[in-house]
Amino acid sequence: MSVSKEEAMEKKTDTSGILSIIFSAVKKASVVGIVYLAGYMQWSVAWFIGPIVLFVIRDQWKKASDRKRTIAKAAALASEKDVVLARLGDLPAWVFFPDIERAEWLNRIIKQVWPNVNHYARDLIRDSIQPNLREALEAYKLTGFKFERIVLGTVPFRIGGVKVYDKNIARNEIVMDLDIFYAGDCDITFYLAGIKGGIRDFQLHGMLRVVMKPLITTIPLVGGLQVFFLNNPDIDFDLIGIADLLDMPGLSDILRRIVVETVASMMVLPNKFPIKLSDEVEAIELKAPEPEGVLRVHVVEAKHLMKKDIGMLGKGKSDPYAVITLGAQEFKTKVIDNSVDPKWDYWCEAQISSSESQLLTVNVWDWDPGLLGAENHDYLGRATVEVSNIVKKGQDDMWITLEQAKHGMVHLRLTWLTLSDDYSDLKAALEETQQLRITTMSTALLTIFIDSAKSLPQARASTKPDPYAVLKVGNTTQETNVLMRTIHPVWEQGFTFLVANPESDTLYLTIIDKKTTNDLGQITFNISKLSKKTRMEIHKEPFSLLKSGPESKIIWSMHLRVLKHAEPATDVDEEDTALQRSDSKVSTGSTVQEVPQTPDVKPEPIIEPKETLDDLPPNFDEATKVVTGQLAATPSSEGSDLVHRSPSITSSTGIHQLGRIQLTIRYSIQRQRLIVVVHKVANIPQKDQSDIPDPYVKLYLLPERAKDTKRKTQVIKDNCDPVFDETFEYVLSQGELHTKQLEVTVASQKQLFYGSGNVLGMVIIDCEKLNVNQPYTAWFDLCPESEYER
């Protein structure tokens, strides 16, 4: 007897209802039982409240994460053009409408080939990512990681913007940057320690560079590809199954961090993912490291950090440490206990592969052991510096105001070191490291390309070895991949080593069998030998291995480069010229105050400005010509290098006799930030000689005037000419910038409660008229509040 579809559905609904009632009853009985047991055993109430608090935190965190992923997924499912146009305000400033059409065209191609990408990605994940994840998880005593199912789904990744470079690139290559984001319907399951789990809502967003090189005369016209992220991409995902128990702040961060580190080790600079397309091209052209130079970083100290620890009398201090990140390279300072003004005096050196695009990030954390041994460190803020501007200046010394923090600053000293093939430059490099008395500093960079080995001995009589090579210079050790069952391994892998002293340092190479851990051969190479070679390099030369077979050889290439101080660029752009004229300088990255220059630095001559807007020529940028503001600044003269700048002092009290304020305003296209430096206020009038104001400056973004756009300087006591030299940032896309105004208010804190009597003067700056390619420093005349109320 057949059952109708309606009857089957009704029966299924009844069954589901019964199960739901049973589950609810069991859950309530369990709660009552736990409470009874806690009372019976006379346990502390903390054992009962603690898990509840943890689950509430977890629930709120998951809701926020789910909401974020849902929004991204909705964008991924929209049409190509709608996605690109909707994100126009968030795209890099170099994305124009022709690039949007190009992105839409590329997205259609990706959608067509996505099923084939699925197959390639599945093999790549199993062969390359899975072993790295398994090894990293084993460090946390989590063993047996293995992917069971990998399906990327039907929704492909999207390209939000495209830039093809036509300047400052080699003639035999094509360089293209893609703003990619993926929020698809992937279905990934895995086993970890015998427990089955899964990943859903995997999301990725980052700037991907594709380098096509070398260009050849035969099909496919391009010899190969290099694919890599310029900086670490944003990665997020949701855990399902038993693994969902780990999906809470602190514990799930372990898995996420491992995934990010694995991606970084494969294809975040200085690591590149090579794809060979033609046999005409040697592997070394695509796989050898290509550093441009080295950035020396000195994390000196921080001050006025947030207090995160809880003490007996409320808020205590913090136990801060800093994590310095540059692409896939990460360095960590020591923890300074119980301080909001830590002095780290930490030095590190990072290789730079794309100076015009890479970012240096310093994240400051408060160390916290957390619960049950799971570390749960509190965030104290972040500082970001664009490497390109350090390259232009050669070196910089700066205080940077931390982002994503109520307050706090970090002191950095940065030095750009170029790579010289002249061995005579080593003398100056060695002298500098001796003067610094820092044993961890380097004087040279050694680049090695391990091509292959020949005729290795058998590790055991019955089987061929599984060889890998271990390279060591100083305290740094690196390894090649393990190749299975071969006596003629072809690795084709590149490595770089920072060298303390090439005249005394040695390169050690050992080839080991993975199965037996027996040595298959070794070689010791004195790095100073390269000084006798042309341009200090060798190319694919065979070297006989010691303690190996009679014909065993290693084939490698290497070159040595001496670290040399770079001269400041003579073509420093107007952005930096303007900033160098201010008493406090905005760094290429976050908010910055410059440490005073040494006396032997000759200041640039100051060009006297016009005093009012009416006197300015027609070609002057009218960004600040609004109803209530008057500006004194230098015009941008035709055919000259002059930029908007003003002297550091002024005798004028402004057209309203309320005083003047000096600001530097710039927009960072790369970081999508409006940066405002409040230098000083001059000539505040005194109505009463006994009542000197306590001035401070307050900023808001209009038209919303939202609380989260409020920025405020410190208060200067009893001063009519206060100097602040404080810098503030707003995260704004270029599209948003054109809809905003900046409200600048000078007020006094003499009165107990804030009111109109506190306001000393105001200025409103129309951001729509800002020239994003040319920042400026200028004096603004303060106006009364009533001027704006009209």
C-alpha positions in Angstrom: 0.0 0.0 0.0 1.6 3.3 -1.1 1.9 6.2 1.2 1.2 9.7 -0.2 3.8 12.4 -0.1 1.7 14.5 2.2 1.3 11.7 4.7 5.0 11.0 4.7 5.8 14.6 5.3 3.3 14.8 8.2 4.7 11.6 9.7 8.2 13.1 9.5 7.1 16.3 11.1 5.5 14.4 14.0 8.6 12.4 14.5 10.8 15.5 14.5 8.4 17.2 17.0 8.6 14.2 19.4 12.4 14.1 19.1 12.6 17.9 19.8 10.5 17.5 22.9 12.6 14.6 24.2 15.8 16.5 23.5 14.5 19.6 25.3 13.4 17.5 28.3 16.8 15.7 28.5 18.6 19.1 28.3 16.6 20.6 31.1 17.0 17.5 33.3 20.8 17.6 32.6 20.9 21.3 33.8 19.0 20.4 37.0 21.2 17.4 37.5 24.4 19.5 37.1 23.2 22.1 39.6 22.1 19.4 42.1 25.5 17.7 41.7 27.4 21.0 42.2 25.5 21.6 45.4 25.8 18.0 46.7 29.6 18.1 46.1 29.8 21.6 47.7 31.7 22.8 44.6 32.6 26.5 44.3 30.1 28.5 42.3 32.9 29.4 39.9 32.8 25.9 38.5 29.2 26.5 37.5 29.5 30.1 36.3 32.8 29.7 34.5 31.6 27.4 31.7 28.4 29.5 31.3 30.5 32.6 30.8 32.7 30.8 28.3 29.7 29.5 26.3 28.1 33.0 26.2 31.4 34.5 24.9 31.6 31.7 22.3 28.0 32.2 21.2 28.5 36.0 20.8 31.7 35.5 18.9 30.2 32.9 16.6 27.3 35.1 15.8 29.6 38.0 14.8 31.7 35.7 12.7 28.7 34.1 11.1 27.2 37.5 10.2 30.5 38.6 8.7 30.8 35.4 6.6 27.2 35.6 5.5 27.7 39.1 4.1 30.8 38.0 2.2 29.0 34.9 0.9 26.1 37.0 -0.4 28.6 39.2 -2.3 30.2 36.1 -3.8 26.9 34.9 -5.2 26.0 38.2 -6.8 26.7 39.0 -10.4 30.2 39.9 -11.5 29.6 43.5 -12.4 27.4 44.2 -9.3 30.1 42.8 -7.0 32.8 44.9 -8.5 30.8 48.1 -8.7 29.4 47.6 -5.1 33.0 47.3 -3.8 34.2 50.2 -5.9 34.7 52.3 -2.7 36.8 49.5 -1.1 39.0 48.8 -4.1 42.5 50.1 -4.4 42.8 53.6 -5.8 44.5 52.4 -9.0 41.3 50.5 -10.1 39.6 52.5 -12.8 36.6 51.7 -14.9 38.6 50.0 -17.7 40.1 47.8 -14.9 36.6 47.0 -13.7 35.5 45.8 -17.1 38.7 43.8 -17.3 37.9 42.3 -13.8 34.4 41.4 -15.0 35.8 39.7 -18.1 38.3 37.7 -15.9 35.6 36.6 -13.5 33.6 35.1 -16.4 36.7 33.2 -17.5 37.3 31.9 -13.9 33.6 30.8 -13.6 34.0 28.8 -16.8 37.2 27.0 -15.7 36.3 26.7 -12.1 35.5 22.9 -12.3 39.0 22.3 -13.6 40.4 24.5 -10.9 38.6 22.3 -8.4 40.7 19.3 -9.5 44.0 21.1 -9.5 43.3 22.7 -6.1 42.4 19.3 -4.6 45.8 17.8 -5.6 47.6 20.9 -4.5 46.0 20.8 -1.0 46.7 17.1 -0.5 50.2 17.2 -1.8 51.5 20.5 -0.4 49.2 21.9 2.2 48.3 18.7 4.0 51.8 17.7 5.0 52.6 21.2 6.3 49.4 21.3 8.3 50.1 17.9 9.8 53.6 18.8 10.8 52.5 22.2 12.4 49.6 20.5 14.3 51.9 17.9 15.7 53.8 20.7 17.6 50.5 21.2 19.6 50.2 17.4 20.2 47.4 17.1 17.6 48.3 14.1 15.5 46.9 12.3 12.5 45.6 15.2 10.5 44.3 14.1 7.1 41.9 15.6 4.6 39.0 13.2 3.8 37.0 15.3 1.3 37.9 18.5 -0.6 35.3 20.1 -2.7 35.6 23.8 -3.5 32.0 24.0 -4.6 30.4 25.9 -7.4 31.1 29.5 -6.4 34.5 30.6 -7.7 36.7 33.3 -6.3 36.2 36.8 -7.6 38.5 39.5 -8.8 37.6 42.9 -7.5 40.2 45.0 -9.3 43.1 44.6 -11.7 46.3 46.6 -12.3 48.8 45.8 -15.1 52.2 47.5 -14.6 53.8 49.2 -17.6 56.6 51.0 -15.7 59.6 49.9 -13.6 59.4 46.3 -14.7 61.8 44.2 -16.8 61.3 44.0 -20.5 60.8 40.2 -20.5 58.0 40.0 -18.0 54.3 41.0 -17.4 53.3 42.0 -13.9 49.7 42.1 -12.8 48.0 42.7 -9.4 44.6 41.2 -8.6 42.4 42.1 -5.7 40.8 38.7 -5.1 38.2 37.5 -2.6 36.7 34.0 -2.1 33.6 33.3 -0.1 32.3 30.1 -1.7 30.3 27.0 -0.8 33.3 24.6 -0.2 32.8 21.3 1.5 36.0 20.2 3.3 36.2 17.4 5.9 39.2 16.1 7.8 40.3 13.8 10.6 42.4 15.0 13.5 43.5 12.7 16.3 40.9 10.2 15.0 38.0 12.8 15.3 36.1 13.9 12.2 35.6 17.6 11.6 35.0 19.9 8.8 35.4 23.4 7.4 32.7 25.5 5.8 32.3 29.2 4.8 36.0 29.4 4.0 36.9 33.0 3.0 40.0 34.7 1.7 40.8 38.2 0.6 44.1 39.6 -0.4 46.2 41.3 -3.1 47.6 38.6 -5.4 50.5 39.4 -7.8 50.9 37.4 -11.0 54.3 37.7 -12.8 54.5 36.2 -16.2 58.1 35.6 -17.2 60.2 35.2 -19.2 58.5 36.1 -22.5 59.5 33.6 -25.2 59.0 33.4 -28.9 57.2 30.1 -29.0 53.7 29.1 -27.7 52.6 29.7 -25.0 54.7 32.9 -25.3 55.3 32.9 -21.5 57.8 30.6 -20.0 56.1 30.5 -16.6 54.2 32.2 -13.8 55.1 33.4 -10.3 52.0 33.7 -8.1 52.1 35.2 -4.6 50.4 37.5 -2.1 52.2 40.8 -1.4 51.1 40.7 2.2 49.4 38.1 4.4 45.8 37.7 3.1 42.8 37.8 5.4 41.6 34.2 6.0 38.5 33.1 8.0 36.4 29.9 8.2 33.9 28.1 10.4 34.5 24.7 11.9 31.8 22.0 12.0 31.3 18.6 13.5 33.2 17.6 16.6 35.8 20.3 15.6 33.1 22.9 16.4 33.9 22.4 20.1 37.2 24.1 19.3 35.5 27.0 17.5 35.8 29.6 20.2 38.3 32.5 20.8 41.7 31.3 21.9 41.4 27.6 21.0 40.3 27.9 17.4 43.0 30.5 16.8 45.6 27.8 16.9 44.1 26.1 13.8 43.5 29.4 12.0 47.1 30.6 12.7 48.4 27.3 11.3 46.4 27.7 8.1 47.6 31.3 7.7 51.2 30.3 8.3 50.9 27.4 5.9 49.6 29.7 3.1 52.3 32.2 3.9 55.1 29.6 3.7 53.9 28.8 0.2 52.9 32.0 -1.5 53.4 35.2 0.7 56.5 37.2 0.0 59.3 36.4 0.1 57.8 33.0 -0.9 56.4 32.6 -4.4 54.4 29.8 -6.0 56.1 29.0 -9.4 54.3 27.4 -12.3 56.5 26.3 -15.2 54.8 26.5 -18.6 57.7 25.8 -21.0 60.6 23.4 -21.1 62.7 26.2 -22.6 62.9 28.0 -19.3 65.3 27.0 -16.6 63.8 26.4 -13.2 66.1 28.9 -11.6 64.4 31.7 -13.5 61.1 31.1 -11.7 62.1 29.5 -8.4 65.3 31.3 -7.2 64.7 34.0 -4.6 64.8 37.6 -5.8 65.3 40.0 -2.9 65.5 43.7 -3.5 67.1 44.5 -0.2 66.9 44.2 3.6 64.9 46.3 6.0 66.6 46.6 9.4 64.0 47.2 12.2 64.7 48.5 15.7 61.7 48.3 17.9 62.9 50.6 20.6 60.0 51.1 23.0 56.3 51.9 23.5 54.5 54.3 25.8 51.0 55.0 27.2 49.7 51.5 26.3 46.3 50.4 27.4 46.0 48.6 30.7 44.6 45.1 30.3 45.5 43.2 33.4 43.2 43.2 36.4 44.8 44.1 39.7 43.6 44.1 43.3 42.4 47.7 43.0 40.9 47.5 39.5 42.9 47.9 36.3 46.5 47.0 36.6 49.1 47.4 33.9 50.0 45.1 31.0 52.7 42.6 30.0 53.3 43.8 26.5 55.2 42.3 23.6 55.4 43.1 19.9 55.1 40.9 16.9 56.8 42.3 13.8 55.4 41.0 10.5 56.6 41.6 6.9 54.9 39.2 4.5 55.6 35.7 5.7 58.5 36.8 8.0 57.6 37.2 11.6 59.7 38.3 14.6 58.7 38.6 18.3 60.1 40.8 21.1 60.4 39.6 24.6 57.6 40.2 27.1 58.0 43.1 29.5 56.1 42.4 32.7 53.8 44.8 34.4 54.4 47.9 32.2 52.6 50.3 29.9 55.8 51.9 28.9 57.9 48.9 27.8 61.5 49.3 26.5 62.3 46.3 24.2 65.4 47.5 22.3 64.7 44.7 19.9 66.5 44.4 16.5 65.5 42.3 13.5 66.1 42.2 9.7 63.6 41.3 7.0 64.2 40.6 3.4 62.2 42.7 1.0 61.1 41.4 -2.4 58.7 44.1 -3.5 59.6 47.4 -1.8 56.9 49.4 -3.5 54.0 47.2 -2.3 55.0 45.5 1.0 53.9 46.7 4.5 55.7 46.4 7.8 53.2 45.7 10.6 53.9 45.8 14.3 51.1 44.3 16.5 51.4 44.9 20.2 49.8 42.3 22.6 49.4 41.9 26.3 50.6 38.4 27.3 48.0 36.4 29.2 48.2 32.7 30.1 44.4 32.4 29.6 42.2 29.6 30.9 43.2 25.9 31.0 46.5 26.7 29.5 45.0 28.1 26.3 46.7 31.5 25.7 44.3 34.4 25.2 46.4 37.5 24.7 44.8 40.9 24.7 45.3 43.2 21.7 47.0 46.6 22.4 47.0 48.0 18.9 48.8 48.0 15.6 51.3 50.2 13.7 51.8 49.9 9.9 54.5 51.4 7.8 54.8 51.4 4.0 58.2 50.1 3.1 58.3 52.2 -0.1 58.8 55.4 1.8 61.6 54.0 4.0 63.3 53.0 0.7 63.0 56.6 -0.5 64.4 58.1 2.7 67.0 55.5 3.4 66.2 55.5 7.1 63.7 56.9 9.5 63.2 57.3 13.3 59.5 57.6 14.3 56.9 57.4 17.0 53.7 55.8 15.6 50.3 56.1 17.2 48.7 52.6 17.5 45.6 51.8 15.5 42.7 49.9 16.9 43.6 51.2 20.4 42.3 53.9 22.7 45.9 55.2 23.2 49.5 54.1 22.9 52.5 54.7 20.7 55.5 52.6 19.5 59.0 53.9 18.7 60.6 52.4 15.6 63.9 53.0 13.8 64.0 51.7 10.3 67.0 51.4 7.9 66.9 50.4 4.2 69.9 48.3 3.1 70.6 47.7 -0.6 72.4 44.7 -2.1 75.9 45.4 -3.4 78.0 43.1 -5.5 81.2 45.0 -4.5 83.0 43.1 -1.8 84.9 46.2 -0.8 81.6 47.5 0.7 81.9 44.8 3.4 84.4 46.9 5.5 81.8 49.6 6.2 79.1 47.1 7.0 81.4 45.3 9.5 82.4 48.6 11.1 78.7 49.5 11.6 77.8 46.2 13.3 80.7 46.6 15.6 79.6 50.1 16.5 76.1 48.9 17.2 77.3 46.1 19.3 74.4 44.0 18.2 75.5 40.4 17.6 72.4 39.5 15.6 73.0 42.1 12.9 74.1 41.0 9.4 76.5 42.4 6.8 75.6 40.3 3.8 72.9 38.2 2.1 73.6 34.8 0.7 71.2 33.4 -1.9 71.3 29.7 -2.8 69.5 27.6 -5.4 69.8 23.9 -4.8 69.2 22.3 -8.2 69.9 18.6 -7.7 72.2 15.9 -6.5 73.7 13.0 -8.5 74.6 9.4 -7.6 73.7 9.4 -4.0 74.6 6.2 -2.1 71.9 3.7 -1.1 70.7 4.2 2.5 69.7 0.5 2.6 70.6 -2.3 0.2 67.0 -3.1 -0.7 65.5 0.3 -1.3 66.5 3.7 -2.6 66.7 6.6 -0.2 64.2 9.4 0.5 66.6 12.3 0.4 66.3 15.9 1.6 69.0 18.5 2.1 69.7 20.5 5.2 71.4 23.9 4.9 72.9 25.8 7.8 74.5 29.3 8.1 75.2 30.6 11.6 72.1 29.8 13.7 69.7 29.5 10.8 68.8 26.1 9.4 66.6 25.4 6.3 65.5 22.2 4.5 64.5 21.1 1.1 61.5 19.0 0.4 61.7 15.2 0.8 61.8 13.3 -2.5 60.8 9.7 -2.5 62.9 6.7 -3.5 65.7 8.3 -5.7 69.4 8.6 -5.8 69.2 11.5 -8.3 66.9 14.0 -6.5 65.9 17.2 -8.3 64.8 19.8 -5.7 65.0 23.1 -7.6 64.5 25.1 -4.4 65.9 28.5 -3.4 67.0 29.8 0.0 68.4 33.0 1.5 70.6 33.5 4.5 71.5 36.7 6.3 75.2 36.4 7.0 76.9 38.1 10.0 80.4 38.0 8.5 81.2 36.5 5.1 84.9 36.4 5.9 84.4 33.9 8.8 81.0 32.3 8.3 80.5 28.9 6.7 77.7 27.2 4.8 77.0 23.6 5.8 75.0 21.2 3.6 74.0 17.7 4.6 71.8 15.3 2.6 69.8 12.9 4.8 67.6 9.9 4.2 64.2 10.5 5.7 63.6 6.8 6.5 66.8 5.9 8.2 68.0 9.4 9.2 71.4 8.4 7.9 73.7 11.0 6.2 74.1 10.5 2.5 76.7 13.2 2.0 77.8 16.6 3.2 79.8 19.6 2.2 81.4 22.6 3.9 81.7 25.8 1.9 83.5 28.9 3.1 81.4 31.9 2.1 84.5 34.1 1.6 85.3 32.0 -1.5 82.6 33.9 -3.4 84.6 37.1 -3.0 87.0 35.8 -5.7 84.2 35.0 -8.2 82.9 37.4 -10.8 80.1 39.5 -9.1 80.5 37.1 -6.2 78.3 34.3 -7.8 78.5 30.8 -9.2 75.9 29.3 -11.5 74.9 25.6 -11.5 78.3 24.3 -10.5 78.8 20.6 -9.3 80.5 20.1 -6.0 81.7 16.7 -4.8 80.1 15.4 -1.6 82.1 14.2 1.3 81.3 11.0 3.2 79.2 9.9 0.2 79.6 7.8 -3.0 82.6 8.3 -5.3 80.5 10.0 -7.9 78.1 11.8 -5.6 77.7 15.5 -6.4 75.5 18.5 -5.5 74.6 21.0 -8.2 73.8 24.4 -7.0 74.0 28.1 -7.7 74.6 30.9 -5.2 75.5 34.6 -5.0 76.6 36.9 -2.2 75.5 40.5 -1.8 76.8 43.0 0.8 74.3 45.1 2.8 74.9 48.7 2.0 73.2 51.9 3.3 71.0 53.4 0.6 71.3 57.0 -0.4 68.0 58.9 0.0 66.2 59.0 -3.4 66.6 62.2 -5.3 63.2 61.9 -6.8 61.3 61.7 -3.4 57.7 62.4 -4.3 55.9 65.5 -3.2 54.1 63.6 -0.5 57.3 63.1 1.5 58.7 66.6 0.7 55.6 68.1 2.3 55.8 65.9 5.3 59.5 66.6 5.9 58.7 70.3 6.2 56.4 69.8 9.2 57.8 69.8 12.8 56.1 66.4 13.1 56.1 64.0 10.2 53.5 61.5 9.0 55.1 58.2 8.2 54.3 56.3 5.1 52.3 54.0 7.3 50.5 54.8 10.5 50.4 57.9 12.6 53.8 59.2 13.3 55.8 61.8 15.2 59.3 62.3 14.0 62.2 62.2 16.5 64.0 65.6 16.2 66.6 65.8 13.5 70.3 65.9 14.4 71.9 69.3 14.2 74.0 68.5 11.2 70.9 68.1 9.0 70.5 71.3 7.0 66.8 72.3 6.8 65.1 73.0 3.5 64.5 76.7 2.9 60.9 77.7 3.7 58.9 79.6 1.0 56.8 82.3 2.5 53.1 81.7 1.9 50.3 83.9 0.8 48.2 85.1 3.6 44.6 84.6 2.3 42.8 82.5 -0.3 42.0 85.6 -2.3 45.7 86.1 -3.0 46.3 82.6 -4.2 46.6 81.8 -8.0 43.9 79.9 -9.9 45.9 76.6 -9.9 45.8 76.3 -6.1 44.0 73.3 -4.7 40.8 74.6 -3.1 40.3 71.7 -0.7 39.9 74.0 2.3 38.0 76.8 0.7 34.8 76.4 2.8 32.4 78.9 4.3 34.2 79.3 7.6 37.9 78.5 7.0 40.7 80.7 5.7 44.0 79.1 4.8 47.6 80.3 4.3 49.7 78.0 2.1 52.1 78.0 -0.7 50.6 77.4 -4.2 51.6 74.4 -6.3 53.5 76.3 -9.0 53.5 75.2 -12.5 56.6 73.3 -13.5 58.2 73.3 -10.1 58.5 70.9 -7.2 56.8 73.2 -4.7 54.0 71.7 -2.6 51.6 73.2 -0.1 53.7 74.1 3.0 53.9 76.8 5.5 56.4 78.2 8.0 56.5 76.7 11.5 55.6 80.0 13.1 53.0 82.7 12.4 52.3 86.2 13.8 48.8 86.4 12.5 45.7 85.8 14.7 43.5 85.1 11.7 40.7 87.0 10.1 38.4 86.4 13.2 41.2 87.2 15.7 40.7 83.7 17.2 44.1 82.3 16.4 45.3 79.8 13.8 45.9 76.0 13.7 48.6 74.3 11.7 47.7 70.9 10.2 49.2 68.4 7.8 46.6 66.5 5.7 47.4 63.5 3.5 45.6 60.5 2.0 47.4 57.2 1.8 46.2 55.5 -1.3 47.8 52.2 -0.6 46.5 51.9 3.0 43.2 53.7 2.3 43.6 56.1 5.2 43.0 59.8 5.7 45.9 61.0 7.9 45.7 64.3 9.9 48.6 65.8 11.8 47.7 68.4 14.4 50.9 70.4 14.8 50.1 73.4 16.9 47.8 76.3 17.6 49.1 79.9 17.6 48.0 83.2 19.0 44.9 82.2 21.0 43.6 85.5 22.4 43.4 86.1 26.1 40.3 87.9 27.3 41.5 87.9 30.9 45.2 87.8 31.8 44.5 85.7 34.8 42.5 83.1 32.8 45.0 81.3 30.4 43.3 78.5 28.4 44.1 74.8 28.7 43.7 74.1 24.9 43.2 70.8 23.1 42.0 69.8 19.6 39.1 67.6 18.8 38.3 66.1 15.4 35.1 64.6 13.9 34.1 63.4 10.5 31.0 64.9 9.0 28.2 64.6 8.1 27.6 61.8 10.6 29.7 63.2 13.5 29.7 59.7 14.9 31.4 58.9 18.2 33.8 56.5 16.6 35.2 59.3 14.4 36.1 61.4 17.4 39.8 62.0 17.9 41.3 64.2 20.6 44.8 65.5 21.4 46.2 65.8 24.9 45.5 68.9 26.9 48.2 71.6 27.2 47.9 73.5 30.5 48.0 77.3 30.6 49.2 78.0 27.0 48.1 80.3 24.2 50.5 78.7 21.7 50.3 74.9 22.4 52.4 72.4 20.4 50.7 69.0 20.0 52.5 67.2 17.1 49.9 64.4 17.3 48.7 62.4 14.3 45.4 60.7 13.7 44.0 58.3 11.1 40.6 57.5 9.6 40.1 54.3 7.6 38.3 55.5 4.4 38.1 54.3 0.9 38.7 56.9 -1.8 35.0 56.7 -2.6 34.0 57.5 1.0 36.6 60.3 1.2 34.7 62.4 -1.3 31.6 62.4 0.9 33.3 63.5 4.1 34.2 66.8 5.8 36.7 67.1 8.6 35.6 69.2 11.6 38.5 70.6 13.7 37.7 72.2 17.0 40.0 74.0 19.3 38.7 74.0 22.9 39.7 74.7 26.4 39.3 72.4 29.4 39.2 75.2 32.0 35.5 74.6 32.6 34.2 71.6 34.4 31.6 70.6 31.8 31.9 70.9 28.1 29.8 73.5 26.4 29.9 76.3 23.9 32.0 78.4 26.3 34.8 75.8 25.9 35.1 76.3 22.1 37.9 78.6 21.1 37.5 78.2 17.3 36.7 75.8 14.5 37.6 74.9 11.0 35.8 72.6 8.6 37.7 71.0 5.7 35.9 69.6 2.6 37.6 66.2 1.9 36.0 66.1 -1.6 38.4 68.7 -2.8 41.5 67.1 -1.4 44.1 66.3 -3.9 45.0 62.7 -2.9 48.2 62.8 -4.9 49.6 65.8 -3.0 49.4 66.3 0.8 50.2 69.6 2.3 51.0 71.4 5.6 49.2 74.7 6.2 47.9 77.3 8.7 44.1 77.5 9.1 42.3 80.6 10.5 40.0 79.6 13.4 36.4 80.7 13.0 33.6 81.0 15.6 30.9 78.2 16.0 28.2 80.6 14.9 29.8 80.8 11.4 28.9 77.1 10.9 25.4 77.4 12.4 24.5 79.7 9.6 
